[in-house]
Amino acid sequence: MSGADDLETSDRVTVVDTFRLNWWLLALRGLVAVLFGVLAFVWPGATLITLVWLFGAFALTNGILSLVLAAKTPKDYPKVGSLILGGLLGILAGLLAFVMPGITALDLLILIMAWAIVTGVMELVAAVRLRKIIANEWLLVLAGIASVGFGILLLLYPATGALVLTWWIGAWAIVFGILLIILAFRMRNWKRFIAIETARL
């Protein structure tokens, strides 16, 4: 094996080990999403401001956890830009929800739609860039597709009723969260991969 191959494999092991040790951050992102989705279902009669606050808390927490995960990856590894950008956009969306007390239903729809599509694209970009490093990246792909699909659904049917919109939001958040939780627990079991790659060095 050449020196370049050794260096590349070493980098892969380092990044995989970082994701494995911090699997709980991804699981926490998924748990927050599922909790948000469940609340949307059990609180169908919630006022608009309540839904705004719920979404704001969800987006803000999701963004912070994405940045924390990105910060824990090796500093010399350049392929976590999508995590950073996705985290910053999540924080921005959350803050906008909190600082816009007069937000209308249409404003909220546009905010959620834009955030879902951008977040989904970032998840897809991360999956493509990390496909040689992580296993089960298809779960990240599915999470990204679910977000983009949800955003497009809102774009195609902007005049849907408040109750149906709440159910859509809840279903999307639950599916998105479950996929992240499954991926997180699979991350936790990447120790075998690390052992194999280390043995090849």
C-alpha positions in Angstrom: 0.0 0.0 0.0 1.4 3.4 -0.9 1.9 6.3 1.5 -1.0 8.2 0.0 -3.3 5.2 0.5 -2.1 4.8 4.0 -2.8 8.5 4.7 -6.3 8.3 3.1 -7.2 5.2 5.1 -5.9 6.8 8.3 -8.1 9.8 7.6 -11.1 7.6 7.0 -10.5 5.8 10.3 -10.2 9.1 12.2 -13.4 10.5 10.7 -15.4 7.2 11.2 -14.1 7.0 14.8 -15.3 10.6 15.4 -18.8 9.9 14.0 -18.9 6.7 16.0 -18.0 8.3 19.3 -20.5 11.1 18.7 -23.4 8.9 17.4 -25.5 10.3 20.3 -25.6 13.7 18.7 -27.3 12.4 15.6 -29.6 10.3 17.7 -30.5 13.4 19.7 -31.3 15.3 16.4 -33.6 12.4 15.5 -35.2 12.4 18.9 -35.9 16.1 18.7 -37.5 15.6 15.3 -39.7 12.8 16.5 -40.7 14.7 19.6 -41.7 17.7 17.4 -43.7 15.4 15.1 -45.5 13.7 17.9 -46.4 17.1 19.4 -47.7 18.2 16.0 -50.1 15.2 16.0 -51.2 15.3 19.6 -51.7 19.1 19.5 -53.7 19.5 16.3 -55.7 22.4 17.7 -52.6 24.3 18.6 -52.5 28.0 17.8 -50.3 29.3 15.0 -47.9 30.9 17.5 -47.6 27.6 19.3 -46.7 25.8 16.0 -44.2 28.6 15.3 -42.5 28.1 18.6 -42.4 24.4 18.2 -40.8 24.7 14.8 -38.4 27.3 16.0 -37.3 25.2 18.9 -36.9 22.2 16.5 -34.9 24.0 13.9 -32.7 25.8 16.4 -31.9 22.6 18.3 -31.3 20.7 15.1 -28.9 23.4 13.8 -26.9 23.6 17.1 -26.5 19.8 17.2 -25.3 19.8 13.5 -22.7 22.4 14.3 -21.6 20.5 17.4 -21.1 17.3 15.3 -19.2 19.2 12.6 -17.0 20.8 15.3 -16.1 17.3 16.6 -14.8 16.1 13.2 -11.0 16.3 12.5 -10.0 19.9 11.8 -8.2 19.0 8.6 -11.1 17.1 7.1 -12.9 19.3 4.5 -16.0 17.3 3.9 -18.3 18.5 6.7 -19.1 21.8 5.1 -22.7 20.6 4.5 -23.1 19.9 8.2 -21.9 23.4 9.1 -24.1 25.1 6.5 -27.1 23.0 7.5 -26.5 23.8 11.1 -26.3 27.6 10.5 -29.4 27.5 8.4 -31.3 25.6 11.1 -30.3 28.2 13.7 -31.3 31.0 11.3 -34.7 29.4 10.7 -35.2 28.9 14.4 -34.3 32.4 15.3 -36.5 33.8 12.5 -39.5 31.8 13.9 -38.9 33.3 17.4 -38.3 36.9 16.4 -41.3 37.2 14.1 -44.2 37.4 16.5 -46.5 38.6 13.8 -45.8 35.7 11.4 -48.7 34.6 9.3 -49.6 31.0 8.3 -48.2 31.7 4.8 -45.0 33.1 6.2 -44.6 30.0 8.4 -45.3 27.7 5.4 -42.6 29.4 3.3 -40.1 29.3 6.2 -40.7 25.6 6.8 -40.7 24.8 3.1 -37.4 26.6 2.5 -35.8 25.1 5.6 -36.9 21.5 4.7 -35.7 21.7 1.1 -32.3 23.3 2.0 -31.8 20.9 4.9 -32.7 17.9 2.7 -30.2 19.1 0.0 -27.5 19.4 2.7 -28.2 15.9 3.9 -27.9 14.6 0.4 -24.6 16.4 -0.2 -23.3 15.0 3.1 -24.3 11.5 2.1 -22.5 11.8 -1.3 -19.4 13.3 0.2 -19.2 10.8 3.1 -20.2 7.7 1.1 -16.6 6.4 1.1 -16.3 6.9 4.8 -19.6 5.9 6.4 -21.7 2.8 6.0 -25.4 2.9 5.6 -25.3 6.4 4.0 -28.5 5.5 2.2 -30.3 6.3 5.5 -28.9 9.8 5.2 -30.0 9.9 1.6 -33.6 8.8 2.6 -33.6 11.5 5.3 -32.6 14.1 2.7 -35.2 12.9 0.2 -37.9 13.0 2.8 -37.0 16.6 3.6 -36.9 17.7 0.0 -40.1 15.8 -0.8 -41.9 17.5 2.1 -40.7 20.9 1.0 -41.9 20.3 -2.5 -45.2 19.1 -1.2 -45.7 22.3 0.6 -44.7 24.2 -2.5 -47.3 22.4 -4.6 -50.1 22.7 -2.1 -49.6 26.0 -0.3 -53.3 26.5 0.3 -53.8 23.3 2.4 -55.8 23.6 5.6 -54.1 24.2 8.9 -54.9 20.8 10.3 -53.7 18.9 7.2 -50.5 21.1 7.2 -49.9 20.2 10.9 -50.3 16.5 10.1 -47.9 16.8 7.1 -45.3 18.5 9.3 -45.7 15.9 12.0 -45.4 13.0 9.6 -42.3 14.4 8.0 -40.6 15.2 11.3 -41.3 11.7 12.6 -40.0 9.9 9.5 -36.9 12.2 9.3 -36.2 11.7 13.0 -36.6 7.9 12.9 -34.1 7.7 9.9 -31.6 9.7 11.9 -32.0 7.6 15.0 -31.5 4.4 13.0 -28.3 5.9 11.3 -27.0 7.0 14.7 -27.3 3.5 16.3 -25.6 2.0 13.2 -22.8 4.6 13.7 -22.3 3.3 17.2 -21.4 -0.1 15.7 -18.7 1.1 13.4 -16.0 -0.1 15.7 -15.7 -3.3 13.6 -15.0 -1.1 10.5 -12.3 0.8 12.4 -10.6 -2.4 13.5 -10.6 -3.7 9.9 -9.3 -0.5 8.4 -6.6 -0.1 11.1 -5.4 -3.7 10.5 -4.8 -2.7 6.9 -2.5 0.2 7.8 
